[in-house]
Amino acid sequence: MKTTPTRQINLAISGSIGTGPLVALAAAATLLLLGSYLVFSKKAPTGADPEHKPTGAAIPAEKPAAQPAQMRTAPPNTPNAKINKFKQFDLDGNGICPREEYERAHWENFERCDKNKDGMLERSEFPWGAIVRHDKNKDTKLDRDEYQVRYDELFLFEDKNKDGVLFVEEM
């Protein structure tokens, strides 16, 4: 049997690089390894684990009760005209007017303005400019559908930040 000579590779580091930079390089590599270990060794959240099934204790029996709306006051230096206009729509007086409250205020206004209770707003009951602008069937009256288009447009106009809630500073 014929053996072939094996070649030994000298893995010793030659003297071309000093020991100072090598120590610094080794320290940096160690920190990188340690940092990546710490970052990637954390457990995935339970929702990300496809094998995880929640126990009965993890599922709440019912939703917690909604927090009551807090009072919100107008920012300093808010003109009284804005405050008074906002109070017409903020029916519960908490300083926050969601769309439902805005709609309810408008329907209350419709009922208040409809003096003859015929379900239509006429020139003698409502501002003529609003009637002309929203009177789609040109009968010189606003019915409930035409009035709803009016307050939908008004809400979208007033809700400056488009979050579905009005605050006094948006009026």
Residue frames as a rotation matrix with the C-alpha (Angstrom) as fourth column:
MET 1
0.583 0.813 0.000 0.00
0.813 -0.583 0.000 0.00
0.000 0.000 -1.000 0.00
LYS 2
-0.440 -0.739 0.511 1.33
0.761 -0.609 -0.226 3.29
0.478 0.289 0.829 -1.01
THR 3
0.319 0.500 -0.806 0.84
0.844 -0.536 0.001 6.25
-0.432 -0.680 -0.592 1.27
THR 4
0.198 -0.218 0.956 0.84
0.616 -0.731 -0.294 9.77
0.763 0.647 -0.011 0.02
PRO 5
-0.727 -0.505 -0.465 2.47
0.676 -0.414 -0.609 12.39
0.115 -0.757 0.643 2.11
THR 6
0.464 0.883 -0.070 0.02
0.873 -0.442 0.208 14.73
0.153 -0.158 -0.976 3.81
ARG 7
-0.355 -0.529 0.770 0.62
0.419 -0.827 -0.375 18.35
0.836 0.189 0.516 3.84
GLN 8
-0.080 0.302 -0.950 0.41
0.975 -0.174 -0.138 20.20
-0.207 -0.937 -0.281 7.09
ILE 9
0.219 0.233 0.948 -1.04
0.476 -0.873 0.105 23.63
0.852 0.428 -0.302 7.00
ASN 10
-0.707 -0.514 -0.486 0.46
0.689 -0.344 -0.638 26.13
0.161 -0.786 0.597 9.32
LEU 11
0.304 0.915 0.264 -2.41
0.720 -0.402 0.565 27.94
0.623 0.018 -0.782 10.96
ALA 12
-0.043 -0.391 -0.920 -0.22
0.895 -0.424 0.139 30.06
-0.444 -0.817 0.368 13.10
ILE 13
0.924 0.372 0.089 -0.71
0.378 -0.852 -0.361 33.73
-0.059 0.367 -0.928 12.67
SER 14
0.076 -0.944 0.321 2.29
0.859 -0.101 -0.501 35.41
0.506 0.314 0.803 11.26
GLY 15
-0.242 -0.306 -0.921 3.80
0.845 -0.533 -0.045 38.40
-0.477 -0.789 0.388 12.89
SER 16
-0.709 -0.055 0.703 2.39
0.544 -0.677 0.495 40.81
0.449 0.734 0.510 10.30
ILE 17
0.254 0.808 0.531 -0.59
-0.040 -0.540 0.841 41.76
0.966 -0.235 -0.105 12.54
GLY 18
-0.716 -0.532 0.451 0.13
-0.411 -0.201 -0.889 42.87
0.564 -0.822 -0.075 16.05
THR 19
-0.721 0.414 -0.556 -1.61
0.628 0.729 -0.273 41.34
0.292 -0.546 -0.785 19.03
GLY 20
-0.805 0.411 -0.428 -3.46
-0.005 -0.726 -0.687 44.57
-0.593 -0.551 0.587 19.96
PRO 21
-0.463 0.674 -0.576 -5.68
-0.887 -0.343 0.311 44.67
0.012 0.655 0.756 16.84
LEU 22
-0.581 0.240 -0.778 -6.27
-0.093 0.930 0.356 40.93
0.809 0.280 -0.518 17.09
VAL 23
-0.830 0.281 -0.483 -7.49
0.547 0.234 -0.804 41.24
-0.112 -0.931 -0.348 20.67
ALA 24
-0.655 0.601 -0.457 -9.78
-0.442 -0.796 -0.414 44.11
-0.613 -0.069 0.787 19.66
LEU 25
-0.468 0.453 -0.759 -11.14
-0.762 0.228 0.606 42.09
0.448 0.862 0.239 16.73
ALA 26
-0.700 0.176 -0.692 -11.77
0.327 0.940 -0.093 39.08
0.635 -0.292 -0.716 18.96
ALA 27
-0.822 0.402 -0.402 -13.54
0.296 -0.302 -0.906 41.26
-0.486 -0.864 0.129 21.54
ALA 28
-0.541 0.638 -0.548 -15.77
-0.781 -0.624 0.044 42.81
-0.314 0.451 0.835 18.85
ALA 29
-0.509 0.329 -0.795 -16.64
-0.418 0.713 0.563 39.38
0.753 0.618 -0.225 17.45
THR 30
-0.817 0.183 -0.547 -17.49
0.530 0.612 -0.586 38.15
0.228 -0.769 -0.597 20.95
LEU 31
-0.729 0.561 -0.394 -19.79
-0.125 -0.674 -0.728 41.14
-0.674 -0.482 0.561 21.57
LEU 32
-0.471 0.557 -0.684 -21.54
-0.871 -0.170 0.461 40.60
0.140 0.813 0.565 18.24
LEU 33
-0.600 0.213 -0.772 -22.13
0.018 0.967 0.253 36.95
0.800 0.138 -0.584 19.00
LEU 34
-0.831 0.268 -0.487 -23.36
0.532 0.131 -0.837 37.70
-0.161 -0.954 -0.251 22.50
GLY 35
-0.674 0.585 -0.451 -25.66
-0.478 -0.811 -0.337 40.47
-0.563 -0.011 0.826 21.25
SER 36
-0.430 0.529 -0.732 -27.17
-0.751 0.240 0.615 38.32
0.501 0.814 0.294 18.51
TYR 37
-0.738 0.155 -0.657 -27.68
0.372 0.905 -0.205 35.51
0.563 -0.396 -0.726 21.00
LEU 38
-0.808 0.421 -0.413 -29.56
0.288 -0.330 -0.899 37.84
-0.515 -0.845 0.145 23.35
VAL 39
-0.549 0.615 -0.565 -31.71
-0.765 -0.642 0.044 39.27
-0.336 0.457 0.824 20.58
PHE 40
-0.241 0.438 -0.866 -32.62
-0.764 0.465 0.448 36.02
0.599 0.769 0.222 18.87
SER 41
-0.843 -0.104 -0.527 -32.88
0.152 0.895 -0.419 33.75
0.515 -0.433 -0.739 21.89
LYS 42
-0.727 0.649 0.223 -36.02
-0.571 -0.392 -0.721 35.43
-0.381 -0.652 0.656 23.26
LYS 43
-0.626 0.592 0.507 -39.15
0.558 0.795 -0.240 33.33
-0.545 0.133 -0.828 23.11
ALA 44
-0.821 0.448 0.355 -41.69
0.140 -0.444 0.885 34.24
0.554 0.776 0.302 20.47
PRO 45
-0.600 0.690 0.406 -44.96
-0.791 -0.433 -0.433 35.69
-0.123 -0.581 0.805 21.75
THR 46
-0.607 0.384 0.696 -47.58
0.002 0.876 -0.482 33.06
-0.795 -0.291 -0.533 22.50
GLY 47
0.477 0.829 -0.292 -49.76
-0.292 -0.164 -0.942 34.28
-0.829 0.534 0.164 19.63
ALA 48
0.192 -0.480 -0.856 -46.94
-0.981 -0.117 -0.154 33.55
-0.026 0.870 -0.493 17.17
ASP 49
-0.785 -0.481 0.389 -46.59
-0.514 0.858 0.024 29.93
-0.345 -0.181 -0.921 18.29
PRO 50
-0.276 0.743 -0.609 -48.83
-0.776 0.203 0.598 27.74
0.568 0.637 0.521 16.07
GLU 51
-0.468 0.049 -0.882 -48.68
0.285 0.954 -0.098 24.91
0.836 -0.297 -0.461 18.62
HIS 52
-0.997 0.035 -0.067 -49.84
0.051 -0.333 -0.941 27.11
-0.055 -0.942 0.331 21.50
LYS 53
-0.202 0.979 0.030 -53.45
0.426 0.060 0.902 26.74
0.882 0.195 -0.430 22.51
PRO 54
-0.516 0.000 0.857 -54.83
-0.586 -0.730 -0.353 29.13
0.625 -0.684 0.377 25.10
THR 55
-0.818 0.257 -0.514 -56.07
0.520 0.711 -0.473 27.66
0.244 -0.654 -0.716 28.32
GLY 56
0.199 0.980 0.032 -59.39
0.801 -0.181 0.571 28.53
0.565 -0.088 -0.820 29.84
ALA 57
0.304 -0.137 -0.943 -57.63
0.789 -0.518 0.330 30.83
-0.534 -0.844 -0.049 32.30
ALA 58
-0.730 -0.679 -0.074 -56.15
0.506 -0.610 0.610 32.92
-0.459 0.408 0.789 29.47
ILE 59
-0.573 0.609 0.548 -59.55
0.451 -0.324 0.831 33.76
0.684 0.724 -0.089 27.97
PRO 60
-0.955 0.257 0.148 -61.42
-0.277 -0.600 -0.750 36.45
-0.104 -0.758 0.644 29.89
ALA 61
-0.573 0.802 0.168 -64.97
0.645 0.568 -0.511 35.52
-0.505 -0.184 -0.843 30.81
GLU 62
0.575 0.749 0.330 -66.35
0.809 -0.462 -0.363 38.79
-0.119 0.476 -0.872 29.47
LYS 63
-0.056 -0.565 0.823 -65.15
0.574 -0.693 -0.437 42.10
0.817 0.448 0.363 28.15
PRO 64
-0.610 -0.150 -0.778 -64.23
0.755 -0.406 -0.514 44.59
-0.239 -0.901 0.361 30.82
ALA 65
0.493 0.850 -0.186 -66.71
0.776 -0.526 -0.348 47.40
-0.393 0.027 -0.919 31.22
ALA 66
0.134 -0.403 0.905 -65.98
0.726 -0.582 -0.367 50.43
0.675 0.706 0.215 29.04
GLN 67
-0.639 -0.432 -0.636 -64.38
0.746 -0.549 -0.376 53.31
-0.187 -0.715 0.673 30.83
PRO 68
0.512 0.829 -0.225 -66.76
0.738 -0.559 -0.378 56.24
-0.439 0.028 -0.898 31.30
ALA 69
0.264 -0.384 0.885 -66.01
0.702 -0.553 -0.449 59.17
0.662 0.740 0.123 29.04
GLN 70
-0.293 -0.454 -0.841 -63.93
0.898 -0.433 -0.079 61.74
-0.328 -0.779 0.535 30.80
MET 71
0.770 0.505 -0.391 -64.76
0.400 -0.859 -0.320 65.39
-0.497 0.090 -0.863 30.85
ARG 72
-0.264 -0.815 0.517 -62.87
0.963 -0.192 0.188 67.42
-0.054 0.547 0.835 28.30
THR 73
0.413 0.369 -0.833 -62.65
0.416 -0.890 -0.188 71.17
-0.810 -0.269 -0.521 28.49
ALA 74
0.917 -0.044 0.396 -62.07
0.346 -0.404 -0.847 73.66
0.197 0.914 -0.355 25.72
PRO 75
-0.065 -0.997 -0.040 -58.47
0.965 -0.053 -0.257 74.76
0.255 -0.055 0.965 25.23
PRO 76
-0.071 -0.006 -0.997 -57.58
0.568 -0.822 -0.036 78.18
-0.820 -0.569 0.062 26.67
ASN 77
-0.603 -0.139 -0.786 -58.45
-0.312 -0.865 0.392 81.18
-0.735 0.481 0.478 24.49
THR 78
-0.733 0.468 0.494 -61.20
0.680 0.520 0.517 79.29
-0.015 0.715 -0.699 22.62
PRO 79
-0.875 0.425 0.232 -63.71
-0.352 -0.887 0.298 81.87
0.333 0.179 0.926 21.36
ASN 80
-0.625 0.705 0.334 -67.11
-0.307 0.171 -0.936 81.79
-0.718 -0.688 0.110 23.08
ALA 81
0.142 0.692 -0.708 -68.82
-0.966 -0.058 -0.251 81.47
-0.215 0.720 0.660 19.69
LYS 82
-0.362 -0.350 -0.864 -67.05
-0.575 0.813 -0.088 78.14
0.734 0.465 -0.496 19.10
ILE 83
-0.996 -0.021 0.091 -67.89
-0.088 0.530 -0.843 76.93
-0.030 -0.848 -0.530 22.59
ASN 84
-0.328 0.945 -0.001 -71.56
-0.567 -0.197 -0.800 77.85
-0.756 -0.262 0.601 22.22
LYS 85
0.129 0.329 -0.935 -71.80
-0.964 0.262 -0.041 76.22
0.232 0.907 0.351 18.78
PHE 86
-0.668 -0.465 -0.581 -70.19
-0.341 0.885 -0.317 73.05
0.662 -0.013 -0.749 20.14
LYS 87
-0.872 0.352 0.341 -72.60
-0.289 0.194 -0.938 72.93
-0.396 -0.916 -0.067 23.10
GLN 88
0.030 0.916 -0.400 -75.50
-0.969 -0.071 -0.235 72.58
-0.244 0.395 0.886 20.64
PHE 89
0.295 0.017 -0.955 -74.11
-0.613 0.770 -0.176 69.19
0.733 0.637 0.238 19.55
ASP 90
-0.736 -0.600 -0.312 -72.46
-0.094 0.547 -0.832 67.97
0.670 -0.583 -0.459 22.76
LEU 91
0.168 0.982 0.090 -75.71
-0.276 -0.041 0.960 66.80
0.946 -0.186 0.265 24.33
ASP 92
0.643 0.072 -0.763 -74.16
0.606 0.561 0.564 65.14
0.468 -0.825 0.317 27.38
GLY 93
0.903 -0.208 0.376 -71.81
-0.312 -0.919 0.242 68.07
0.295 -0.336 -0.895 28.02
ASN 94
0.765 -0.638 0.086 -68.62
0.351 0.526 0.775 66.00
-0.539 -0.563 0.627 28.33
GLY 95
0.277 -0.683 -0.676 -66.64
-0.563 -0.685 0.462 68.00
-0.779 0.253 -0.575 25.75
ILE 96
-0.858 -0.479 0.185 -66.63
-0.168 0.603 0.779 65.12
-0.485 0.638 -0.599 23.24
CYS 97
0.151 0.947 -0.283 -69.15
-0.684 -0.106 -0.722 64.75
-0.714 0.303 0.631 20.40
PRO 98
-0.730 -0.347 0.588 -69.12
0.116 0.786 0.608 61.41
-0.673 0.512 -0.534 18.56
ARG 99
-0.940 0.321 -0.118 -71.07
-0.186 -0.191 0.964 61.07
0.287 0.928 0.239 15.31
GLU 100
-0.422 0.829 -0.366 -74.07
0.757 0.545 0.362 59.43
0.500 -0.125 -0.857 17.02
GLU 101
-0.196 0.298 -0.934 -74.44
0.772 -0.540 -0.334 62.37
-0.604 -0.787 -0.124 19.40
TYR 102
-0.846 -0.172 -0.505 -74.09
-0.155 -0.827 0.541 64.80
-0.510 0.536 0.673 16.49
GLU 103
-0.807 0.587 -0.060 -76.84
0.151 0.304 0.940 62.98
0.570 0.750 -0.335 14.57
ARG 104
-0.215 0.749 -0.627 -79.13
0.969 0.243 -0.042 62.95
0.121 -0.617 -0.778 17.60
ALA 105
-0.433 -0.002 -0.902 -78.65
0.374 -0.910 -0.178 66.70
-0.820 -0.414 0.395 18.03
HIS 106
-0.951 0.069 -0.300 -79.51
-0.296 -0.479 0.827 67.27
-0.087 0.875 0.476 14.38
TRP 107
-0.567 0.804 -0.180 -82.67
0.497 0.508 0.704 65.17
0.657 0.310 -0.687 14.58
GLU 108
-0.164 0.480 -0.862 -83.72
0.905 -0.275 -0.326 67.06
-0.393 -0.833 -0.389 17.69
ASN 109
-0.697 -0.138 -0.704 -83.15
-0.060 -0.967 0.249 70.26
-0.715 0.215 0.665 15.72
PHE 110
-0.914 0.405 -0.037 -85.23
0.025 0.147 0.989 68.88
0.406 0.902 -0.144 12.81
GLU 111
-0.255 0.858 -0.446 -88.12
0.895 0.384 0.227 68.11
0.366 -0.341 -0.866 15.17
ARG 112
-0.248 0.096 -0.964 -87.83
0.646 -0.725 -0.239 71.52
-0.722 -0.682 0.118 16.85
CYS 113
-0.840 -0.160 -0.519 -87.81
-0.213 -0.781 0.586 73.36
-0.499 0.603 0.622 13.50
ASP 114
-0.812 0.582 -0.028 -90.67
0.245 0.385 0.890 71.37
0.529 0.716 -0.456 11.95
LYS 115
-0.882 0.433 0.184 -93.38
-0.430 -0.582 -0.691 73.55
-0.192 -0.689 0.699 13.48
ASN 116
0.005 0.967 -0.253 -96.32
-1.000 0.009 0.014 72.04
0.016 0.253 0.967 11.57
LYS 117
-0.267 -0.226 0.937 -95.03
-0.540 0.840 0.049 68.47
-0.798 -0.493 -0.347 12.16
ASP 118
0.786 0.547 -0.290 -95.39
-0.524 0.339 -0.781 67.39
-0.329 0.766 0.553 8.52
GLY 119
0.532 -0.658 0.533 -91.91
0.448 0.753 0.482 65.84
-0.719 -0.017 0.695 8.37
MET 120
0.242 -0.431 0.869 -90.67
0.886 -0.268 -0.379 68.58
0.397 0.862 0.317 6.02
LEU 121
-0.156 -0.343 -0.926 -88.75
0.641 -0.749 0.169 71.77
-0.752 -0.567 0.336 6.66
GLU 122
0.505 0.442 0.741 -90.18
0.848 -0.415 -0.330 74.74
0.161 0.795 -0.584 4.77
ARG 123
-0.189 -0.595 0.781 -88.90
0.482 -0.750 -0.454 78.24
0.856 0.290 0.429 4.17
SER 124
0.375 0.416 0.829 -90.75
-0.454 -0.697 0.555 79.57
0.808 -0.584 -0.072 7.21
GLU 125
0.995 0.072 0.066 -89.19
-0.095 0.538 0.838 76.85
0.025 -0.840 0.542 9.42
PHE 126
0.435 -0.881 0.185 -85.59
0.665 0.453 0.594 76.63
-0.607 -0.136 0.783 8.23
PRO 127
-0.081 -0.525 -0.847 -82.93
-0.228 -0.818 0.529 78.86
-0.970 0.235 -0.054 6.62
TRP 128
0.812 0.526 -0.255 -83.71
-0.317 0.031 -0.948 79.29
-0.490 0.850 0.192 2.93
GLY 129
0.182 -0.833 -0.523 -80.09
-0.977 -0.093 -0.191 78.91
0.110 0.545 -0.831 1.82
ALA 130
-0.668 -0.401 0.627 -79.86
-0.545 0.837 -0.046 75.46
-0.506 -0.372 -0.778 3.42
ILE 131
0.246 0.832 0.497 -83.12
-0.031 0.519 -0.854 74.39
-0.969 0.194 0.154 1.80
VAL 132
0.777 0.045 -0.628 -82.05
-0.596 -0.269 -0.756 75.54
-0.203 0.962 -0.181 -1.67
ARG 133
-0.160 -0.965 -0.206 -78.66
-0.987 0.163 0.000 73.85
0.034 0.203 -0.979 -1.38
HIS 134
-0.861 -0.252 0.441 -79.95
-0.362 0.914 -0.186 70.46
-0.356 -0.320 -0.878 -0.22
ASP 135
0.147 0.985 0.095 -83.36
-0.454 0.152 -0.878 70.31
-0.879 0.086 0.469 -1.91
LYS 136
-0.780 -0.560 0.278 -82.65
-0.081 0.531 0.844 67.53
-0.620 0.636 -0.460 -4.43
ASN 137
-0.427 0.685 0.590 -86.22
0.872 0.485 0.068 67.14
-0.240 0.544 -0.804 -5.71
LYS 138
-0.952 -0.103 0.287 -86.71
0.199 -0.923 0.329 70.94
0.231 0.370 0.900 -6.01
ASP 139
-0.007 0.996 -0.087 -89.97
0.743 0.064 0.666 71.07
0.669 -0.060 -0.741 -4.04
THR 140
-0.132 -0.215 0.968 -88.65
-0.262 -0.934 -0.243 74.01
0.956 -0.285 0.067 -1.91
LYS 141
0.727 0.294 0.621 -88.76
-0.675 0.138 0.725 71.83
0.127 -0.946 0.299 1.21
LEU 142
-0.482 -0.858 -0.180 -86.29
-0.747 0.509 -0.427 69.54
0.458 -0.071 -0.886 2.97
ASP 143
0.722 0.637 -0.270 -87.55
-0.407 0.707 0.579 66.05
0.559 -0.308 0.770 3.73
ARG 144
0.817 -0.380 0.433 -85.76
-0.325 0.316 0.891 63.73
-0.476 -0.869 0.134 6.18
ASP 145
0.596 -0.620 0.510 -83.50
0.756 0.647 -0.097 62.18
-0.270 0.444 0.854 3.52
GLU 146
0.446 -0.411 0.795 -82.40
0.413 -0.693 -0.591 65.57
0.794 0.592 -0.140 2.21
TYR 147
0.765 -0.141 0.628 -81.83
-0.564 -0.616 0.550 66.77
0.310 -0.775 -0.551 5.77
GLN 148
0.816 -0.486 0.313 -79.69
0.158 0.708 0.688 63.71
-0.556 -0.512 0.655 6.52
VAL 149
0.438 -0.672 0.598 -77.46
0.835 0.057 -0.547 64.47
0.334 0.739 0.586 3.52
ARG 150
0.575 -0.162 0.802 -77.09
-0.144 -0.985 -0.096 67.97
0.806 -0.061 -0.589 4.97
TYR 151
0.768 -0.292 0.570 -75.88
-0.625 -0.147 0.767 66.87
-0.140 -0.945 -0.295 8.39
ASP 152
0.738 -0.572 0.358 -73.65
0.568 0.813 0.126 64.14
-0.363 0.110 0.925 6.92
GLU 153
0.383 -0.582 0.718 -71.87
0.600 -0.434 -0.672 66.82
0.702 0.688 0.182 4.88
LEU 154
0.631 -0.101 0.769 -71.67
-0.474 -0.835 0.279 69.10
0.614 -0.541 -0.575 7.90
PHE 155
0.895 -0.310 0.320 -70.16
-0.137 0.492 0.860 66.40
-0.424 -0.814 0.398 10.08
LEU 156
0.520 -0.732 0.441 -67.50
0.852 0.480 -0.209 65.59
-0.059 0.484 0.873 7.48
PHE 157
0.373 -0.354 0.858 -66.73
0.249 -0.853 -0.460 69.29
0.894 0.385 -0.230 7.16
GLU 158
0.727 -0.011 0.687 -66.52
-0.585 -0.533 0.611 69.86
0.359 -0.846 -0.394 10.93
ASP 159
0.868 -0.400 0.295 -64.45
0.110 0.734 0.670 66.71
-0.484 -0.549 0.681 11.68
LYS 160
0.677 -0.621 -0.396 -61.12
-0.736 -0.592 -0.330 68.24
-0.030 0.514 -0.857 10.64
ASN 161
-0.367 -0.902 0.226 -58.92
-0.889 0.412 0.201 65.31
-0.275 -0.127 -0.953 11.70
LYS 162
0.053 0.498 -0.865 -61.39
-0.798 0.543 0.263 62.71
0.601 0.676 0.426 10.32
ASP 163
-0.913 -0.406 -0.029 -61.45
-0.292 0.703 -0.648 60.60
0.284 -0.584 -0.761 13.50
GLY 164
-0.337 0.871 -0.358 -65.27
0.396 0.477 0.785 60.37
0.854 0.122 -0.506 13.74
VAL 165
0.186 0.333 -0.925 -65.40
0.978 -0.154 0.141 62.55
-0.095 -0.930 -0.354 16.86
LEU 166
0.297 -0.044 0.954 -65.82
0.345 -0.927 -0.150 66.31
0.891 0.373 -0.260 17.16
PHE 167
-0.148 -0.367 -0.918 -64.01
0.973 -0.220 -0.068 68.51
-0.177 -0.904 0.390 19.64
VAL 168
0.633 0.500 -0.591 -64.62
0.468 -0.856 -0.222 72.19
-0.616 -0.136 -0.776 20.26
GLU 169
-0.121 -0.771 -0.625 -61.43
-0.200 -0.598 0.776 73.21
-0.972 0.219 -0.082 18.47
GLU 170
-0.761 -0.119 0.638 -62.68
0.532 0.450 0.717 71.58
-0.372 0.885 -0.279 15.24
MET 171
0.248 0.968 0.046 -65.82
0.858 -0.197 -0.474 73.74
-0.449 0.157 -0.880 15.08
